Amino acid sequence: QVQLVESGGGLVQPGGSLRLSCAASGINVRIYAMGWYRQAPGKQRELVATITIGSRTNYVESAKGRFTIARDNAKNIVNLQMNSLKPEDAALYYCSGRGWGRSTPEYWGQGTQVTVSS
């Protein structure tokens, strides 16, 4: 059974940092394209960052230069380091896993809440 479990969310002031972690079981993150999505109330789910099997990374424009996605193969974890957080970054953040040849994620976590407020 595949599980993706997110952690690391919380309340942070604008300009602060958080590191989200996605612990995977049942799949090897090294051979999956892993991603982080977010969804704010009343908005559609948005792709924030991805890391391919070849470790190429991609970010939504608003996250470039502030967020970093990285995979820890030894721990089977994918992290999202978020710096210089803004109120508009507040959302429920989801981890995803997409297998080779698939166009959309096949596995999702339950989400971790990020709140950015003073």
C-alpha positions as CSV (number, residue, x, y, z in Angstrom):
1,Q,0.0,0.0,0.0
2,V,1.4,3.4,-1.0
3,Q,1.3,6.2,1.5
4,L,2.6,9.8,1.2
5,V,2.6,11.5,4.6
6,E,3.3,15.3,4.7
7,S,4.6,17.1,7.7
8,G,6.2,20.4,8.6
9,G,3.3,22.8,8.0
10,G,2.3,25.4,10.5
11,L,2.0,29.1,11.3
12,V,4.8,31.4,10.2
13,Q,5.2,35.2,9.9
14,P,5.7,36.8,6.5
15,G,9.3,36.5,5.6
16,G,9.7,33.3,7.6
17,S,10.6,29.8,6.5
18,L,9.2,26.3,6.7
19,R,10.4,23.0,5.4
20,L,7.7,20.5,4.4
21,S,8.5,16.8,4.2
22,C,6.8,14.0,2.4
23,A,7.6,10.6,3.7
24,A,6.8,7.9,1.2
25,S,6.1,4.2,1.8
26,G,5.3,1.6,-0.8
27,I,7.1,3.5,-3.5
28,N,10.7,4.5,-4.1
29,V,10.8,8.3,-4.6
30,R,13.9,7.9,-6.6
31,I,12.0,6.4,-9.5
32,Y,9.0,8.6,-9.3
33,A,8.4,12.2,-10.4
34,M,7.5,13.8,-7.1
35,G,5.7,17.1,-6.6
36,W,4.2,19.6,-4.2
37,Y,0.8,21.1,-4.9
38,R,-1.1,23.6,-2.9
39,Q,-4.7,24.7,-2.6
40,A,-6.0,27.8,-0.9
41,P,-9.7,28.2,0.0
42,G,-11.8,29.0,-3.0
43,K,-8.9,28.4,-5.4
44,Q,-7.9,25.5,-7.6
45,R,-5.1,23.2,-6.7
46,E,-1.8,24.6,-8.0
47,L,1.4,22.8,-8.9
48,V,4.2,24.4,-6.8
49,A,7.3,22.4,-7.5
50,T,8.3,19.1,-9.1
51,I,11.4,17.0,-9.2
52,T,11.8,14.5,-12.0
53,I,13.4,11.0,-11.9
54,G,16.4,12.7,-13.4
55,S,16.3,15.3,-10.6
56,R,15.4,18.2,-12.8
57,T,13.3,20.7,-10.8
58,N,10.6,23.0,-11.9
59,Y,8.7,25.7,-10.0
60,V,5.6,27.8,-10.3
61,E,6.8,31.3,-11.2
62,S,5.8,32.7,-7.8
63,A,8.0,30.2,-6.0
64,K,11.1,30.6,-8.0
65,G,14.1,31.8,-6.0
66,R,12.2,31.1,-2.7
67,F,11.3,27.4,-2.7
68,T,13.6,24.4,-3.2
69,I,12.4,20.9,-3.8
70,A,14.8,18.1,-3.0
71,R,14.7,14.3,-2.7
72,D,16.5,12.3,0.1
73,N,16.8,8.9,-1.5
74,A,18.3,7.3,1.6
75,K,15.2,8.3,3.7
76,N,12.7,8.0,0.9
77,I,11.6,11.6,1.5
78,V,10.9,14.6,-0.6
79,N,11.3,18.0,1.0
80,L,10.1,21.5,0.1
81,Q,12.1,24.3,1.7
82,M,10.1,27.5,1.6
83,N,11.8,30.8,2.4
84,S,10.6,34.4,2.3
85,L,7.1,33.2,2.8
86,K,4.2,35.5,1.8
87,P,0.6,35.6,2.9
88,E,-0.3,34.4,-0.6
89,D,1.7,31.2,0.0
90,A,-0.9,30.1,2.7
91,A,-2.6,26.9,1.6
92,L,-3.0,23.2,2.1
93,Y,0.1,21.7,0.6
94,Y,0.0,18.2,-0.9
95,C,2.7,15.8,-1.9
96,S,2.3,13.8,-5.1
97,G,4.0,10.9,-6.9
98,R,3.8,10.2,-10.6
99,G,5.1,7.1,-12.1
100,W,7.0,6.7,-15.4
101,G,4.9,7.4,-18.4
102,R,2.0,8.9,-16.5
103,S,0.8,12.4,-17.2
104,T,-0.8,13.0,-13.9
105,P,0.1,12.0,-10.3
106,E,-1.2,8.7,-9.2
107,Y,-0.5,9.1,-5.5
108,W,-1.4,11.9,-3.1
109,G,-0.8,12.7,0.5
110,Q,-3.4,14.1,2.9
111,G,-1.9,17.6,3.0
112,T,-0.2,19.8,5.5
113,Q,-1.5,23.3,6.3
114,V,0.7,26.3,5.9
115,T,-0.5,29.6,7.3
116,V,1.4,32.8,6.8
117,S,0.3,35.6,9.0
118,S,1.6,38.2,11.4
